[in-house]
Amino acid sequence: MDRRTTIKWVLAAAAAWPLRDRRAAGADSAPTARGYGTDPNLVVNYRPGELWPLTLAAAQRRLAGILADIIVPADDHSPSASAVGVVEFIDEWVSAPYPTHQRDRNVVLDGFAWLDAEAARRFGKGFSDLDASAQHGICDDICDESRATTERGTAAHFFALYRDLTAGGFYSTPAGRKDLNFIGNVPLARFEGPPPALLKALGLG
Amino acid sequence: MPFVTSKTQKSGYDVIVVGSGAAGGQSAYALCMDGAKVLMLEAGRKYSPETETPMFQTPDLAPLGAVSTPEKPFGFYDATVDGGWDVPGEPYVRASEEDAGRFEWWRARMLGGRTNHWGRISLRNGPYDFKPHSRDGLGIDWPIGYEDIAPYYDKVELLIGVYGSNEGLENTPNSPPGCLLPAPKPLVSDLLIAQRAKRLGVPVIPGHRAVLTQPLDFRGSPERLHPGNATAQRIIAEDMRNRAACIWATPCGRGCSIRANYQSTTVHLPPAQASGNLDIRTDAMVYEVTVGRDGRANGVSYVDRISGRQQHAAARVVILAASACESVRILLNSKNAQFPDGLANSSGKLGRYLMDTVGSSVGGQIPLLESLPPLNEDAASGDQMYVPWWLYQDQHAGRLGFARGYHIEFGGGKRMPGYGTAAGLEWLTGGSYGAKFKQDVRRYYGSFVYFDGRGEMIPNDQSFCEIDPKVKDKWGIPVLRFHWGWSEHELRQAAHMQRTFGDIIEAMGGRTHGAVQTDGAKAIAPGGSIIHEVGGAIMGSDPKTSVTNQWCQTWDVDNLFVTDGAVFASNADKNPTLTIMALAWRAADHILERMRRKEL
C-alpha cells in the first residue's frame, strides 16, 4: 500500500464532533498519559493498558462489549468481537492521549450515554439490561448515518465510529484474519501470481 | 571503527558528507569505494534494520491496531524514527496557513533517513525532463541531458537492485541489458486495471521499484560498477551475496531486515563501511559550513544532540546531502561577513524554486473483485505495475490545458486485514451490523482499488524557503520559513488526474468512493505532503541564475557540493530518489577525479 493511503482513513475518521454534556459517569476526565513517543520499540508485543492506563469504568466496559457483539456477533466462521479482546482494544483507543483518539473518546462516551438515555426513554432501563430485540430496535434507528433522522444524527455518527472501532479491533486479530481467509504475511520462495484458472474465469487470462 | 564519537573522530578527512539517506549514502559509497576518507554526519540516531525491523508483526501486537498517530504518521510499524511533518523541538514556519499556500516539511531523524521507509519507486527521468524550458518554454533547463546521467542510472540500478521492464515508451527510458531485475507477477486487480485502462488508451506496464525479485548478479555487476578497482569489486561482490531476495511478505515501508530492498542503511552503508574508509557520527546536527579566509570550506559545525555541545569536523571537501530543505537551511545559516546572504548564494537563488510532486487520489470499489477465493496478494508490497505519462503528444500540441504530465500509482488486493479493512463501509452496506455486516466484510474485502496521481510541478517564484528572523529550534538554530503557491498547470493537472481515475474505475464496472473532484484546487494535495520536495539550490549553467554547476558543485565555493534533491532544476513526475542517487554518484566521480588532480 502506498504510504500515504494508510493515513487517509484516519483523517476521514477524525471528523469534527460537538462536545456535549451528557457524559457517562465514571470516565469523564480526559486521559493525561503520554503517548509511545517518536521512537518506540517496534519488535516487542504490546497489550492494551501497557502504554497508558485504560479508563473505561466497569459499566462502560459492559456496554462496550454488548454493543461490540451486536455489531460483530459469533457465527459459523468466527467468534464474537468481545471474545477476541475488542473491548480492551476500544478501551485502549478511547484512553489514548492523541487528539484523534480523544475526539473519538468524546464521541464514544456521549454515544454510550445516548444509548442509555434512549433505552430509559423507550423501555425504562439501561441499554445493557435490554433484551436483544430491544437493543436491535435502537441500533436500527442509528446504524446508517445517511438514513438517520436529524435528531438521531449525532447518535448515528457515534454508531458509525463504533462499528469502525469494533471491526478494526476484530479484523486485526488472528480470528479476524482467519474469518477473511487471509493467507499472506508468510515468507514465500517465489510469488507465482494468481492462479490461471481464476484469471480465465475473470476474463483476464 | 566505523561509528565514531567526539573522542574517536579524526582531526581531518578527505570529505565530510552531511546526511546518510539516498544522497549521503550514495555519495559516501562512491567516494569510499575509490579510497577517499569520509566522515558522515547524521542528525538522527544510529539505526540497525537487521534487528529493529518489525518484519511479520501483525496489527494486534501493536498499540491501537498499528494505526497512524502524530508520533508515527505512517502507522506504528513504519520504519521512521523521530520523524514526520512535525518533529518535536524542530519547528518551521509557514508563511501561509491557507491550503493553497501551505507547505509541510517531512523529516526523518535516523541513520539512512527516509530511505528506510520510502516507497522504493525508482523511475528514470527521460530526455524531456532535463530540458523542459527548451521543450515548452516553461520552467528551467538542467545543465545536463539524459545522456549525461544515463550511465549513472545504469550503475545505481545495478547496485541497489531495481525491478522493471523496458517498454520503449516516449520519455520513459529503457535500461541497458542486465540493469533491471524481472518485474513481479501482477495481482488480479493489477490485471483488471490494465485491461480496462487499455480500453481508454491508458498504458499499464510493470512498475520500477528497488526490490530484489531475485538475487543480485554478484559475479557480473561488480566489474560494471567499479571497472579496474579490484578491491571495490571484491567488497561489493561480497555484500551483494549477503542480500537476500524478496520473500514476498511484510510491507517495504517497515524496512527490510534481510536487505531485500533498497535503504541506505542496508545497501550503501555496509559496503562503504567494509572499505574501511567511512566513519559515521550519528546524533550530529550540522548547522553551519565553516569557511576559511581563502573563501573555501574547511569543515562543518554541528550540535552533538546527546551532550548539546557544539563541535567541529574538518575536511578538504564538504558535501551537503541533508535533504533539499535542510541543506538549504545549513547554507543560509552559514552566512558570514564574506557571504552575508548565506553561503553559495551570490545568485540570490538559494531557497528558490522549491518543488514537490502534484498528488491527487481516487478510490473505488469493484464488484468484479468481490468474493474472490483466498489469495496471497502481498506480492512486492505494491506497485507491481503503473501507468507512465501517456499524453505527451496531446500535451505538446496544447490540447490539455496544462503543460506537464503525471504517472499513476495504483493498488488493490487482499492486504493484511487491519483497522481500515471494514471501516467506513456504509456507502456500500447501507449501515449493516451483526451477521449481515460480517458477510458484507467478507464480500467486499479485497475489492477496493485506489489510484494516486504523481505529477510534475513547474518551479515558480512563489514557492521558496528562507530563514525565519525569529524562530529557532531547540538547539538555537534558526529555522526555515516556507512560502508556497501552485500555478494553473498543477491545478488543472490534478483535476485531470481525478477525471482519469474516475474513468478507469467506471471502465472496471466499479464505483468511486466519493465524487470525482473537478476543482483542481480541491483535488491537489498540499505542498510537501507527497514528500518529494526538491529544488532550493538548483544546478545550472550560469552562476547568476543557479547555485551549483552540473557537478553539484557550488559556484561560489569550489570545494562545497550539494548532492541531494536541492539541485533539481525541475521535478519530473518520476519519483526523485533514483535521480538523486545518480547525480550524487556522478558528483562523487567528479570530486575523486579532481582530488586525484590535486585540485581539491
Interface residues (C-beta under 8 A of the other chain):
Chain A: M1 D2 R3 R4 T5 T6 I7 K8 W9 V10 A12 A13 G35 Y36 G37 T38 D39 P40 L42 V43 N45 Y46 P48 E50 L51 I70 I71 V72 P73 D75 H77 S78 G85 F89 E92 W93 A96 Y98 P99 T100 H101 H136 C139 C143 D144 E145 S146 R147 F159 A160 R163 D164 A167 G168 G169 F170 Y171 S172 T173 P174 G176 R177 D179 L180 N181 F182 I183 G184 N185 V186 P187 L188 A189 R190 F191 E192 G193 P194 L198 L199 L202 G203 L204
Chain B: R45 T51 E52 T53 P54 F56 Q57 T58 P59 D60 L61 A62 P63 L64 G65 A66 V67 S68 T69 P70 E71 K72 P73 F74 G75 F76 Y77 D78 V81 D82 G83 G84 V87 P88 H117 W118 G119 P184 K185 P186 L187 V188 L191 L192 Q195 C246 I247 W248 A249 T250 P251 G253 R254 G359 S361 L368 L372 P373 P374 L375 N376 E377 D378 A379 A380 S381 G382 E409 G411 K414 R415 M416 P417 G418 Y419 G420 T421 A422 A423 G424 E426 G430 G431 S432 Y433 G434 A435 F437 K438 V441 R442 Y445 Y450 D452 S529 I530
